[in-house]
Amino acid sequence: MKKIIIAAVIFIVLIAVGYLIYANLVLKSNPCASIFDQTTVSIEEKIKILREKGDAILGRDQIQEVSDQASQIKADLKTCCILFHDDKIALEKFVKCQDDFSQYERNIDRLAHLVIQTQVAKKQGRYDLVNLRINHIERNIRDLAVISDQFKAQIKLLMGRVSQEYQKPVQATQKSVITETEPNDSYKQGVEICSGVLTGTLSGEDRQDYFRF
């Protein structure tokens, strides 16, 4: 019996170690996916609170709008991460993306707390406090929209710069056109030219021309 228990414990430990190794390899190979997953868990917890407790305060349409907004900013953060790891943007640009997302995350966390506090105040019949909380909620929602729009504009700008780097037209060097002048039937009379395109004609009597470089 003891051997079976020991074997089971060893098996569980091996599974745990194997999972940790696998998770570490996945994190190193795709750090942006890991960031996206972490932010998804964090944001979805707040959205869940809003859906469960904020329906009567915010309304379903407002909650759905915040949810869509949160999904977009998560995707934008992942895009910023990919651009950084592909060496398309500098470190400070990626840090700016992270800072802006953290600001959004703090605001949506504050929104969730305000909704809970408003619900409690409503149950207590403290409608003066309810109105105060609702004013804070409305301001917080506006702040979320501003942060989201600014983040979206930032990502659009970064993507535009990357796109321009790949679409820079190759500047063709225009060559000067040099016209042959007569007489140039000997070395001393040779027309002096540099790089460019030379135009000239050969007649029946003029079959040999000289040029100097």
N, C-alpha and C positions, 0 to 999 in steps of 0.2 A: 504493500500500500504506500509506504514511504517513497519507494522508487517511482511510483506512478505520479505522486504529488511533485517530487523533484523534477521529473521529466516535464510535467505540465508547466511548472514555473520557468524552467529553462526555455521551453517553447515560447511562452509568453514574452520572456525577456528578449529572445531572438527576434520575435515579431516587432517588438517595440523599437529595438535597435535598428532593424531593417527599415522601419518606417521613418525613423529620424534621419537615417542616411539618405533615403529616397527624397524626403522633404527638403533636405539640405541641398541635394543635387538639383532639384527642381527650382529652388530659390536662386541658386547661382546661375542656372541656365536661362531662367526667365524671371528676373527680378521685378519687371513691370507687372506681370500677371499676379505676382505675390502682393504687390502694392494695391492692385485693383481689388483683389480678394479681401484684403484687410480693410480697405476703406468701405467696401460693400457691406461687410458685417457691421461696421460701426454706424454707417448711415441708415441701414435697414432697421436697426434697433430703434432709432429715433422715428423713422417713418411708421413703424409698427405702433409706437406710442401714440402718434398723431391719429392714426386710423382708429385705434381702440378708444381713445379718450377725447379726441378733438373733433369728432364728427358734428356734435351739437354746437361747438364753438366756432370752428372754421368752415364747416361744410365740406361735402365730398369733393366738389370741384376744386376748392382751394387746396385740399390735401393732395389731390391727384396732380395738381400743378406743381406743388412743392416736390412731390415724388419724381415727376418727370424731370424737373430741374436738377434734382440730386443725381439722377441717373446720368444726365448729360455732363455734369461737372466731374463725376467719377470717370467717365470715358475720356474727358478732356485731360484729366490728370494722367491717365494711362498713356495717352498720346504724347504728352509732354515728356513722360518718362522714356518712351520709345525713342523720341527724337534725341534725347540726351545720350542714351546708351548706344545710339547709332552715330554719335559724334556729329549730329546736325546742329545742336545748340550748345552753348556754354553752360558750365555748372551753375552760374548765378541765375540763369534763366530757369533752370530746373528748380533751384531753391525757391525762386519767386513763385513758381507753380505750387510747390508744396506749402509755402506760407499762405497763399491765397486760399488753397483748399482747407488748410487748418482753420483759417478765419471763417470759412463757410461752415465747417464742422462745428465750431464753437457756437455759431449763431443758430444752427438747427438744433443743437443740444439745448440752448437757452429757450428756443421756441417750445420744445417738448416739455421743459420744466414749467414754463409759463402756462401751458395748456393744463398741466396737472394742478398747478396752484389755482388757476381759474375755476376748475371743476370743484376743487375743495371749497373755495370761497362761495361758490354757487350753492353747494349743499348746506353751507352754514348760513345762508341767507344774507351774506355780506355783499350786497349788490354794488355798493360804492367801490369795494375792492375788485369786484368782477369787472366793472367798467374800466378801472385803472389798468387791470391786467390785459383787458382786450385792447386798450390803446397801445400797450407795450407789444402785444402780439402783432398788431397791424404794422407797427414800426419795424419789428423784427422781420416780418415777411418782406417788407420793402427792402430792407438791408440785404436779405438773401437774394432778392432779384438783382440788386445792383452788383453784388459780388459775382453772381452767376454770369451776368452780361459782360462784366469786365474780364472775367476768366475766359469766356468764349471769344471775346475780341482779341485777347492776348494769344490764344492758341491759333486763331485765324491769322494773326500777324506773323507768328513763328512759322506756320505752314507756308504762308506766302513767301517769306524770305527763303525758305528751303527750296520752294518751287522755282524761284527766280534764279537760284544758284545753278539749277539743272537746265534752265532754259536760256541761259545767256547766249546770244548769237555769236557765232565765230566771226570776228571782224576780218573781212577779206582785205588784204593790202592791195590797193590800187597801183597798178604798174604804169609808169610813164611811157608814153609812145614817142619813139625817136624816128624821125623821118630822114631817109638817106638824102645826102646832098652831093651834087657833082661839082667838080671832078673828084673822084676817089679811086683812081686807077693805079695808084702806087702806095707804098707804105707811108711815105711822107704826106700824101694827100688823104690818108685814111681818116674816116670820120671817127672822132673820139666819142665813145658811148660808155654809159654805166649800165646798171641793171635796168631792164625794162623790155619793151616790145619794139622791135626794129621793123620798119616798113621800107620797102624799096622795090625797084623793078630792074630787070635785065633786058636790054634790047639786043637786037641782032649784032650790033657792033660792040656793045658793052657787055662782055661775058665775064669780067673779072673785077670785083670791087674789094677794097680794103677797109678794115675797120680797126680801131684801136680801143683797148679796154683799160 
